[in-house]
Every structure is written in structure tokens, then in C-alpha cells.
Amino acid sequence: MAVLGDSLAAGLGLAEDEAFPAQLAARFAERGVPFALANAGLSGDTSAGGLRRVDWLLAQHPTVVVVELGANDGLRGRPLPELEQNLLAILRKITDAGACPVLLGMVLPPSLGQDYTEAFAAVYARIAAQTNVIWVPYFMKGVAGVPALNLEDGLHPTTQGQRLLADNVAPALSRALEGCGRGTSAP
């Protein structure tokens, strides 16, 4: 399994084994489903950066690639058509390489304006419908905006917050590992 993401996947401010990708790998290993993990989480990365890095990641021949990108695009107010095109290109490259993509949906804080935040969230739903990819509609559900689960910056999860992110992603990852069942979202 590989994770192509930003500081959320990298576990900014935490030890590498506390980030949600490492926690997922440990959970699945405990269940007798060990797999190699390539955590390509890069703090500050955008969907454009992920698109530039995906070929490098695919050269490692992962069977499943979790795509956790877009938060930095949104926080920087990047054009949403650009975000959508980049995510679609990333998913296409993953599929063309024979790997199973899992898309993690994002939601922005309301401070960016209702029109932009609603349009931003709709990008992920539209991509999931168009590509029939396994996806988690809002992978930070129950973590974002909860002070006790985030570092002082209010954006990056604590160790406990990262555990909850792993909880949110685990059902979709299970489906992907079971054979890339398509077209379903995780709760």
C-alpha cells in the first residue's frame, strides 16, 4: 500500500509511526494482513505536487494507493477545476498502472466562504461518481475542528486524531485490499 498525500499523511509534528498510514499498516498486520507501506506524505503538497510525484510512487508497484490530497489546494484558494483535473489525472495513472486507488475526500473550514467550500467538497463527490473509485467522503470526520484531537495549529491531528483518521480510512482500505471493489464509499 502507498499513500500519496500531504502533511496529514506525513503526520506533521508526530513520529512517523503515529501518522494514520503507519497506524493502518499496524492494524492490518495485527489482523494477519501485512503489507509494505510507502508513505509519500509531503507537508505542504498540493494536487499538482502529487501529480508530479505519482509516477515515482507507482514505480514501487503498490497494489493500493490512497490519495489524500487537496487540502492545501483549498486552503490556498486554488482554482477548483485545476484540483479536479489533477486528482483525475492521479487516479487515472494509478489505475493505468494496475493499482487500486482509494480517494480521501476533504472538507474545508467555513472561513473560506460557503460557495467555495461547497464547491470544493463537490469536487470529490463528482470525481468518485465519474471514476467509480473507492472513496471516503470526509476522511477527517470527527477530527477536524475538535481542539483535543488537533495540534495547536488547529489543522494537524494529534496521535489520537490520527488514530481516528485510520478508523475512517480502514473500511475503504479493506475493500481495496479485498480486490478493489469499486463504486462504494466508506462511512
Secondary structure, DSSP 4 states (H G I P E B T S, - for coil): -EEEESHHHHTTTS-GGGSHHHHHHHHHHHTT-----EEEE-TT--HHHHHHHHHHHHTT--SEEEEE--HHHHHTT--HHHHHHHHHHHHHHHHHTTPEEEEEP----GGG-HHHHHHHHHHHHHHHHHHT-EEETTTTTTTTT-GGGB-TTSSSB-HHHHHHHHHHHHHHHHHHHTT---S-B--
